[in-house]
Each structure stands twice: as structure tokens, then as C-alpha cells.
């Protein structure tokens, strides 16, 4: 049987499916493994099923050599893996796209509405016993209906967020590296420059992958372009936003607020950010529904098994390794 290392327990039946076909070693503790533990775990293994919290670089791949054939990432993003290095070594890298689109779009809207209507602040206020009765100026927020939504990155999740905006009769602007005229017709969205989007939007929602080009895409210059009444929502990756600049923008009220599911140095969240009242902060819950996380686990297992059975997996990040590994169409 092929040998596999799984860096974290997964929800649902996926691990049992994997155990039926492979010898499986799993981290049974509910914590992120250290790099040294991952290195020890991957030795002599044919497959690695990892999380976005696991940094998989050349040193880890060295430990897996010469048997390691596949790295199956339990996430849609794969910036935690050195894909060029894996490709150079003939190791397949897979991810779990599509399955979490609608769930992440739902969370985007939960964050957007929570920060606009000051839901978290008001909840704390009630729980403390501070509420003494209705008042005309108590926790005044901002309307969502009829406002302008700016979507940075019109991929799967960006489109799903745009579809939901129709129910609020919002004007939707988008910026992407590539214009999508088909989506413009289908969704009624308008392509603009990033600068115009930031200047015109009441809500700016980020949905781009983390790359060298998108690192600190939103910094001081960009935040200063936004309206003082506007809100920033980020459910993509933390380093896309310059956190230090964002803290200053929130403190000095360049913008009205921010709702974040991701951070620059997860799981570290700057105390300065935590202390600010005009924020909603979540612990990276974008895909955190029972249904979605179980489907992600099954997809990650299916990807891994496909490679170990010499089949092209459904979600291969580096297709150029297929002939090297002798992978055939399913």
C-alpha cells in the first residue's frame, strides 16, 4: 500500500476513504505542526495531504525524496507551497477550488453587513448589560442597499459576491488583471481601474490570490483613495493588504471600517487591530461550513489518490508534471 502523511484531522468520511487504500499517518492533535514535525512525518511517504497553514518548501520535499509524488493541499489557494520547486522535482500539487466558492461568498456578505451595521459592537453592548433603551443615535451604521460595491478580483468567489449584490440593488464595479466582458453582461458589473474602484466604492471586497503582484496591493496610497465612509472587506489572503497602513487608516478615519477574515502573519493579529472598534475580525473562517469543509476533505483525498493510482487528478496545479509521473486521464 502507498504511504501517506496527513498534517491534520479532517472532517467527514474522507480519512476513512483514504485509509481503505493507503497506509495513513495522521497528526491526531488539533494544532498546526512545526516544520520539523512535517519533515519527520513526510519521510518515506508517497503522498502528503497538507493545510494552508503548512509551509511546504524545498526542505520538506527533500525529506520526502525520493518517494514523494503528490502534495494535496486542503485549500483553494496554494501560496503555502513552493510549486516551482515541486514541479522541478516532478511532484504533483493539487488544490480544492470551486467547492468553497458559495460558502466564502456568504461569509463575505456576513462580514460586509456586520461592519456596516456595527453588529459586533452592538452585540457586546447588549451582553455587557449597557443597553438602557432605544435611542435615536444608538449604534448608527451605514446602509448597504443601493450603495456601490467594488470587487477586487472577479474570479469564482468575486462573481458569487457580485450575484448576491443584485438583491441589494447595488452598483457593482470590478477590477481584475483581465477584463471579463461575458461576466459584465451576465452580472451587470462594470470594469474600472483599481484607482477608480477605490474612489467610487462604498464597500471594497478583495478576492484575488496572493502572488508577488498582489502582495500589499492595498497599501497607504490605495487606502487614502477610499471614501472616509467606505469599508474594506478581505476574505482572500492577509498580505494583500498592508496591515500597518490599514491600522493607521482605521485609527485616523481615512476609511469607516474593515472586516477581516485573514491577516498578514496568521495566526498573529496585531493588538492595535484588535483594540479598534471599527473592525470585525474572524479567525479565517471563509470555507467554514460543515458541508463545505467535508467536501474539501473528500476532494483533497480524491486528488491525492488519483496521482497515487497514476491518474490525472481533478485539480492539478502544475499539469506539466503529468507526463513525468506517467499520469493518464481518469
N, C-alpha and C positions, 0 to 999 in steps of 0.2 A: 504493500500500500504506500501511496505517496504520503510524505510527512508535511504537515502544515503548522505554522505558528500563528495564533490569533492574539492580538495585543489587548483585547478587552472582551468581556462577556457581551453578547449581542441579544437583543430582544427577539421573541418569537421562536419559531422552529428551525431557523437557519443552521444553527450549530449542529443540531441532530442530523440534518440532511448531510452536512459536511462529514460528520463522524461515520456515517454509513459507508463512505467511500475513501476516507483518508484517516491516517493516524494524526490526531489533533492534539496539540498542546495549547492551552488557553490560560491567559492571565485571569485567575479567579478573583482577584482583588479589584474593587471598584475604584481604581485610581490610574492615573497616567504612569506608564512605565518610564524609568530612566533610560537614557540611550544605552547605557551599559547592559541593562536588562534585556532590551530589544536585541542587542548584539548577541547576547548569550542565547536568547530564545530562537534566533533565526539560524543558528549554526546547524548544518546538516539538513535543513528543511528545503522542500521543493517549492513551497508557496508561503507567502506572508500576507495575512489579512490585517490591515492596519487602519488607524483612525487619523483624522486631520490633525490631531494633537501629537502625532508621532512624526518626528523628523527622520526621514529615510534618505540618507546620503551615501556617499561612496564607502564610508567606513562600515556602515551597516551592510551594504552589498558585499563588501569584502568578506564579512563574517558568513554571509550566505553562500559564497562561492565554494565549489563550482556547481552546486546543486540547485540553487535558487533560480526558478524560471518565471515566477509571476509575483507581482505586488498588487494586491487587490485593495483599493482604497475605499473605505466606507464613508464616502463623501462625494459630492459632485465636483468640488474643487480639488486640485492635486498639487497646490503650491508647496505642500509639505514634503513632496518627493522630488528628488533630483532626476527628472525624466530624461534629460540628455545623457546623464551617466548610465541610467538603466538601459537606454536604447543602445549605447555604445557596448554594453555588456551582453546584449541580446536578452534582456529581461522584459517581459510584458508588464505594462502598467495599465490598470483598469480603474474606472470610477463608477459612480451611480447617478447619472444625470436623469432629468425628466421626472423621476419618481417623487422628488420633493418640491416640484415647481409650485403646485397649488397651495401646499401647506406653507411654504415660505412666503408666498404672496398674501395668504391670510394673515400671517404674523406681521408683515409689513403694514397692513391696514390696521391691525390691532395697535401697533406702535404709533402710527400716524395719528389715530384718533385719541389715543391715550395722552400723547404730548400736547395735542391741540386743545383738548378739553380738561387738561390738568387732572386726569383721573387718579394717578398715583398720589399726588399731593392731597387731593380731597379724601381719598380712602384713609390715608394716615391721620388726617384731621378728625374724621369720624371715630376711628379706632382709639384715638387719644382721649376721646370724650370732650373735645373742644367745641363741638357744634352746639350752639345755643338757639338756633332757629334760622329760618330763611332770611336772607339779606340781599338787597339789590346788587351789591358789588362782591358777593362771596364767590371766590374762585372763578372769576371771569376768564374764559378761554377764547378760542378763535373758531369761527365757523369753518367747516370743511366743504359743505355743499356749495357748488358754484364757483369754487376757487380754482387756481391754476396749479397743476401738478407737473413737476419736472422730473422725468425719469432718465437717469444716467445709466445707459446700458439697456438696449431693447432686445435682450435675449429671451429665453423661455420665461424666466421669472418677471422680467420687465414687462413683457407682453401681458402676463397674467395680472400684474398690478394695474396695467392700463385698462384691461377689460373691466375690472372692478370699479374703476373711476367713473365709468359710464353711469352707474347707478346714482352717483352724486352730481351728475351733470357738470363735471369738471372739464376745463380746458386742459388738454394734455400735450405737453411739449416733450421731446426726447432728444438726447444726444447720444451718438454712438460713432465708432470709427467708420462704420459703413451705413449708408442710408438704406432704409427698408421701405421702399415705395408700396410694396404689397401690404405690409402692416399698416401703413398710413391710410390706405383705402379701407382696410378691414376694421381698424380700430379708431379711425378718426383722429390720429395723433399727428403732430407737426414736427418735422425735423428742424432743429436750430443748432447754433454753435453752443458750446458749453457756457460761454460768457452770457449769451442771451438767455439761456435757460436759467442760469443763476440769478440774473437781474429780474426776470419776469415771474418766477415761480413763487407761490405761497408755501409749497411743500416740495422739497428736493429729496428724491429717493434713489439710493445708489444700488445698482445691480450689475456691476462689471466684475470680471475676475481680477485677482491680484496678479499683476505682471510688472515687469520693470517699468513699463509705460504708465501703469495706473498707480504705482506707489506714490503716495501723497498727491494724488490727483486733485484732491480738495485741500488746499492749504490756506495760508493767510490771505493771499491775493483773491482766491476764489470766494472765501467766506465774506470778505469785505464787499463783494459784488452783490451778495444776497440782501434782500429787504430786511429791515430790522424787525418786521413782523413775521418773517419766514421761519420754517422749521426744517431741520435736516434729519433724515432717517437713513440709517445704514444697517442693512442685514447681509451685506456682501462679505467683505474682509476688512478688519480693523485698519491695517496700514494704508488703505486707500485714502484715509483721512489723516491729516497731520493732527494728532491728538493735542499737542501743546497749543497749536493755533486754535483748535476748536474750544479748548478750555478758556482761552483768552476771549474768544468771540462770545461765548456764553456769559462770562463774567462781565464783560464790557457792553453787552447787549447789542453787538453787531447783528445778531440774529435772536429770534424769540426763544428758541429751544432746540433740543436734539433728542432723538430717540435712537438708542443704540443696542444692537444685539451682538456686536463684535468690537474688538479692541486691538490696539497695536501690539501689545505684549501679553496676550491671553495666557493664563487666567488673571494676570495683574490688571487691576483697574485703578488709575490714579486717584488718590484720596481727593484731589481737587475736583475731579469729575463727580465723585460720589457726594460731595458736600453741596453741589449745585442743585437748587430746587427746580430749575427749568430743564430737567433731563428725565428721561425714562430709561432705565438700564436693565438689560436682561442678560442672562448667562449663556449666550449662544444657543438659542432655542429654535432657530429657523425651521428645522425639519422635525421638531419635537412633538409629533403626534404619534400615538400608538400605531396607527395604520401605516404611516409613512416610514417610521423607523424600522418596523418589521419588514416592509417591502425593500428598504435599502439593504437590510441584512441579507435577505434572500438574493437580491441582485448581486451583492458582493461575493456571495458564495457561488452563485452561478457563473460569474465571471472567472473566478479562481478555478473552479472545476473544469470549465471549458478549456483553459490553457493546459491544465494537467492531463487532460484527455486529448490533447493535440487538436483542439478545435479553436477557431477564431471566436473569441468571446464577444458578447453583445456590445460591450462598451470598452473598446481598446483605444487607449490614449495615444499610443505610439505604434500605429499599424505597420511601420517599416520592419518591426521585429518578427512579424508573422512568418515570412519565408525562412528567416534564420532559425526559428523554433520549429519549423515544419508544420505550422498550423493550417488546417484545412477548414473550408466553410462548414458551418453546422449542418 
